[in-house]
């Protein structure tokens, strides 16, 4: 049994016999498993089914069952990964309470947020399930998880993958820092590389993204940039800022942008406001915000990459802008005091953070009462578990630095915002992508997928705007 590459995916109909064989081997019931009212997930290694987890759905209630791992594959957190996938599927389908029955694992499931209850407290619809009525003995312990109280434990905050170790988070940060450090280096060397985080192009005198052409403009000096023409949607790379006057900005500020949207289109910044840009990069959004809030306002930029901070400070100095400050820090530990800013903006950065739940809690902390969040980010519209390929395989083929491996679903984003304390949440799809937006060369993990699946996958990743407010009290 090869356990070096374990995939988690939704079971196909012809894989159910293998699931049943596994359940029999570990003495778990199989009755009712094939009924078409839920999801069955499997772990596979070397083409062999080595784990399973299923969830039955009954309106706003779910029933977790059949969590099993082959004896030779235990101790690798495969069962936890499977259970989390089943719980996520139930949550995304609208479940608010999830129940289970267990004879031997009552001390295992509290790690996910389950608590013991009396069988009589179980939702009536779930009590009518075959597992409750006939399969599990009366002595089995009933347990319940309240999804509506902010999700479930054992899930990495904001990350679709199972919660990793601190070394995993450090590896993600290192990948992101290396990528964006190189972007900043190219600017220092005078190399043009205008792109969004989902596409790239370069040229000595101009760059073209889709139907958008951008080139240096003499109007603001040799280091400024002008959008010459754009696609019909107005959403291509740096040309996402159509409607914004970029002509006076340093070329390196615009050229280093790796955004996926235009937070200024939804932020409606006002003179005198204090603004924070999360992941400020070369300073494009900070400089635009500084112009909008005026000298009576102030703008902070936070970034974790030293070379980007150096680039941003040079750009601000070149502009002679005095009402900005760039600070080094992580989104999960912002270097600002509580209740210190009126508005938070960000452009395709939250998806890069290993701990998104904490990042949003930090955003909530530094906002003043009544303050607002107005960000652009890559958001998954819907879910990935109904594609004919495992989600782990999908994310293994994507990079964190490329903005997409760490993307949340809209439901997850909303849940994390609510858990942080935000209200008046609006998440809007601004643009969908095609496979060509992600890859010039397909990564190995995705090369066997048919074109139709790749297109389906790509179109679920969207450039979306996210708006929310901190309550006044």
ZADO-661364 format. One record per residue (C-alpha): x, y, z. Coordinates in steps of 0.25 Angstrom, whole numbers, padded with zeros to 4 digits, always signed. Layout:
ZADO-661364
XYZ/...
***
This chain:
ZADO-661364
+0000+0000+0000/+0006+0013-0005/+0003+0024+0005/+0012+0035-0001/+0001+0041-0009/-0013+0040-0003/-0025+0047-0010/-0038+0050-0004/-0050+0050-0014/-0064+0047-0015/-0067+0033-0018/-0072+0028-0031/-0083+0018-0032/-0074+0007-0036/-0065+0009-0024/-0076+0007-0014/-0073-0008-0013/-0059-0005-0009/-0065+0005+0002/-0074-0006+0007/-0062-0016+0008/-0054-0006+0016/-0066-0004+0025/-0068-0019+0027/-0053-0020+0030/-0054-0010+0042/-0067-0015+0047/-0076-0003+0043/-0090-0005+0037/-0092-0003+0022/-0108-0003+0022/-0113+0010+0015/-0100+0014+0010/-0103+0014-0005/-0116+0023-0003/-0115+0035-0012/-0117+0046-0001/-0103+0051+0003/-0089+0050+0000/-0079+0038+0001/-0064+0042+0001/-0052+0033+0000/-0037+0033+0002/-0029+0026-0009/-0015+0022-0009/-0009+0014-0021/-0023+0012-0027/-0028+0006-0014/-0039+0011-0005/-0033+0012+0009/-0043+0021+0016/-0057+0026+0015/-0067+0036+0021/-0081+0039+0018/-0092+0049+0021/-0107+0048+0020/-0115+0060+0018/-0129+0063+0024/-0132+0077+0021/-0124+0086+0031/-0119+0074+0038/-0108+0064+0034/-0103+0050+0039/-0089+0047+0039/-0086+0032+0037/-0076+0022+0032/-0063+0029+0036/-0053+0018+0034/-0038+0016+0031/-0031+0003+0027/-0023-0002+0039/-0010-0001+0031/-0013+0014+0028/-0016+0019+0042/-0008+0029+0049/-0007+0039+0037/-0019+0047+0040/-0027+0042+0028/-0039+0039+0036/-0039+0054+0040/-0037+0059+0026/-0049+0050+0022/-0058+0055+0033/-0055+0069+0030/-0058+0068+0015/-0072+0061+0019/-0075+0072+0029/-0071+0083+0019/-0080+0077+0009/-0092+0077+0019/-0089+0091+0023/-0089+0096+0008/-0102+0089+0005/-0108+0097+0017/-0107+0088+0029/-0108+0095+0042/-0107+0083+0051/-0099+0070+0049/-0102+0057+0057/-0095+0044+0058/-0096+0031+0066/-0083+0024+0071/-0080+0012+0080/-0065+0013+0081/-0061+0027+0077/-0068+0037+0086/-0055+0042+0091/-0051+0045+0076/-0061+0054+0071/-0061+0065+0081/-0049+0070+0074/-0058+0074+0062/-0068+0081+0072/-0077+0069+0074/-0084+0068+0088/-0091+0056+0094/-0107+0057+0094/-0118+0048+0097/-0124+0041+0085/-0137+0048+0088/-0131+0061+0085/-0127+0057+0071/-0135+0064+0059/-0148+0056+0056/-0144+0054+0042/-0130+0048+0045/-0137+0039+0055/-0144+0033+0044/-0132+0029+0036/-0128+0015+0035/-0116+0016+0043/-0124+0021+0055/-0136+0012+0053/-0129-0001+0050/-0114-0001+0049/-0108+0005+0062/-0111-0001+0075/-0119+0007+0086/-0106+0007+0094/-0099+0015+0083/-0095+0030+0088/-0102+0041+0080/-0094+0053+0078/-0097+0067+0071/-0089+0078+0065/-0095+0092+0063/-0090+0097+0050/-0098+0110+0051/-0089+0114+0063/-0077+0117+0054/-0073+0104+0047/-0066+0093+0054/-0053+0090+0061/-0041+0082+0054/-0043+0091+0042/-0032+0101+0039/-0038+0115+0040/-0041+0119+0026/-0033+0109+0019/-0039+0098+0011/-0028+0088+0015/-0028+0081+0028/-0021+0090+0039/-0006+0088+0037/+0006+0090+0046/+0013+0103+0048/+0024+0098+0038/+0013+0097+0028/+0009+0111+0030/+0023+0116+0030/+0025+0108+0016/+0013+0116+0010/+0018+0129+0015/+0032+0126+0010/+0026+0122-0004/+0018+0135-0004/+0030+0144+0000/+0039+0138-0010/+0030+0140-0021/+0027+0154-0018/+0041+0157-0014/+0045+0154-0028/+0034+0163-0034/+0040+0174-0026/+0054+0171-0030/+0049+0172-0045/+0044+0186-0042/+0058+0190-0036/+0065+0184-0048/+0055+0192-0058/+0048+0180-0063/+0034+0181-0067/+0024+0170-0063/+0010+0175-0063/+0001+0164-0059/-0011+0160-0050/-0009+0149-0040/-0016+0140-0051/-0009+0144-0063/+0005+0150-0067/+0011+0157-0079/+0023+0165-0081/+0029+0175-0091/+0039+0186-0092/+0030+0197-0096/+0016+0191-0093/+0009+0179-0087/-0004+0173-0092/-0014+0165-0084/-0026+0159-0091/-0031+0171-0099/-0025+0181-0090/-0012+0189-0094/-0004+0197-0084/+0009+0205-0087/+0018+0215-0080/+0012+0229-0082/+0020+0242-0083/+0009+0250-0077/+0013+0247-0062/+0028+0245-0066/+0035+0233-0070/+0031+0224-0059/+0016+0226-0060/+0006+0217-0067/-0006+0219-0076/-0017+0209-0079/-0018+0210-0094/-0030+0201-0097/-0037+0190-0090/-0046+0178-0091/-0061+0180-0090/-0062+0176-0076/-0051+0185-0072/-0045+0174-0063/-0031+0170-0068/-0019+0171-0060/-0015+0185-0056/-0026+0190-0065/-0036+0186-0054/-0034+0200-0050/-0041+0206-0062/-0048+0218-0057/-0036+0221-0047/-0025+0231-0052/-0012+0224-0051/-0005+0234-0060/+0002+0241-0049/+0006+0228-0041/+0020+0222-0042/+0021+0212-0053/+0027+0202-0043/+0015+0203-0033/+0005+0199-0044/+0015+0189-0051/+0017+0181-0038/+0002+0180-0035/-0003+0165-0035/-0018+0169-0032/-0030+0162-0036/-0040+0173-0035/-0041+0188-0031/-0045+0190-0016/-0046+0205-0019/-0059+0203-0027/-0066+0198-0014/-0058+0205-0003/-0064+0219-0006/-0053+0225+0002/-0056+0239+0008/-0046+0251+0011/-0041+0250+0025/-0042+0235+0026/-0031+0226+0032/-0029+0214+0022/-0022+0201+0024/-0017+0193+0011/-0015+0178+0015/-0003+0173+0006/+0001+0186+0000/+0011+0181-0009/+0018+0192-0017/+0008+0202-0012/-0002+0204-0023/-0015+0204-0015/-0008+0212-0003/-0005+0223-0013/-0018+0223-0019/-0025+0223-0005/-0016+0234-0001/-0021+0243-0012/-0035+0240-0009/-0034+0243+0007/-0026+0255+0005/-0016+0261+0014/-0026+0261+0026/-0027+0246+0024/-0016+0235+0026/-0013+0221+0019/-0005+0210+0025/+0000+0198+0016/+0004+0185+0023/+0013+0175+0015/+0022+0163+0020/+0032+0164+0009/+0044+0173+0011/+0047+0176-0004/+0032+0180-0006/+0032+0189+0006/+0045+0196+0000/+0039+0197-0013/+0026+0203-0008/+0034+0213+0001/+0042+0218-0012/+0029+0219-0019/+0023+0228-0008/+0036+0236-0008/+0036+0238-0023/+0021+0243-0022/+0025+0252-0010/+0013+0246-0002/+0014+0249+0012/+0001+0243+0018/+0005+0229+0016/+0013+0219+0024/+0017+0205+0021/+0019+0195+0032/+0024+0180+0032/+0014+0170+0038/+0006+0158+0035/-0009+0159+0033/-0011+0149+0045/-0004+0159+0054/-0006+0173+0049/+0004+0184+0054/-0007+0194+0057/-0015+0197+0070/-0030+0193+0072/-0040+0202+0067/-0030+0210+0059/-0035+0210+0044/-0048+0214+0037/-0047+0205+0025/-0039+0193+0021/-0036+0190+0006/-0028+0179+0000/-0026+0173-0014/-0025+0158-0015/-0017+0156-0002/-0026+0149+0008/-0025+0136+0000/-0010+0136+0002/-0011+0135+0017/-0010+0122+0024/-0019+0125+0035/-0031+0133+0029/-0040+0133+0041/-0029+0140+0049/-0026+0150+0038/-0041+0154+0038/-0042+0155+0053/-0030+0164+0053/-0036+0172+0042/-0049+0173+0051/-0040+0177+0063/-0033+0189+0056/-0046+0195+0050/-0053+0205+0058/-0068+0202+0062/-0076+0205+0049/-0063+0203+0040/-0064+0195+0027/-0056+0184+0020/-0056+0186+0005/-0047+0176-0002/-0045+0168-0015/-0041+0154-0015/-0041+0140-0022/-0053+0133-0017/-0059+0119-0021/-0073+0120-0025/-0079+0107-0021/-0071+0096-0017/-0060+0086-0022/-0065+0073-0017/-0074+0069-0028/-0063+0070-0038/-0058+0056-0043/-0045+0058-0037/-0041+0060-0022/-0040+0074-0016/-0026+0071-0011/-0021+0067-0025/-0027+0081-0030/-0020+0089-0019/-0007+0081-0021/-0007+0086-0035/-0009+0101-0031/+0001+0110-0025/-0001+0118-0012/+0007+0130-0018/-0002+0129-0031/-0014+0133-0022/-0023+0121-0024/-0018+0109-0016/-0023+0116-0003/-0036+0122-0008/-0049+0120+0000/-0063+0117-0005/-0072+0129-0003/-0080+0121+0008/-0066+0119+0015/-0063+0134+0014/-0076+0138+0019/-0075+0128+0031/-0062+0133+0035/-0066+0148+0034/-0078+0145+0043/-0069+0138+0053/-0060+0150+0053/-0072+0158+0057/-0075+0165+0043/-0089+0169+0039/-0096+0174+0026/-0087+0164+0018/-0088+0165+0002/-0080+0156-0007/-0081+0158-0022/-0075+0151-0033/-0068+0161-0042/-0061+0152-0052/-0060+0137-0056/-0047+0131-0061/-0044+0120-0072/-0033+0110-0071/-0024+0118-0079/-0024+0129-0068/-0017+0119-0059/-0008+0111-0067/+0002+0113-0079/+0006+0099-0076/-0002+0089-0067/+0004+0085-0054/+0006+0069-0053/-0006+0067-0043/-0016+0073-0053/-0011+0068-0067/-0020+0056-0068/-0033+0064-0066/-0041+0066-0078/-0043+0080-0084/-0057+0081-0080/-0053+0078-0065/-0042+0088-0066/-0052+0099-0071/-0062+0095-0060/-0051+0096-0050/-0046+0109-0055/-0060+0116-0055/-0062+0113-0041/-0050+0122-0037/-0055+0136-0038/-0050+0150-0035/-0060+0155-0025/-0063+0167-0017/-0065+0165-0002/-0072+0176+0007/-0075+0176+0022/-0076+0185+0034/-0072+0185+0048/-0084+0188+0057/-0085+0201+0063/-0087+0195+0077/
***
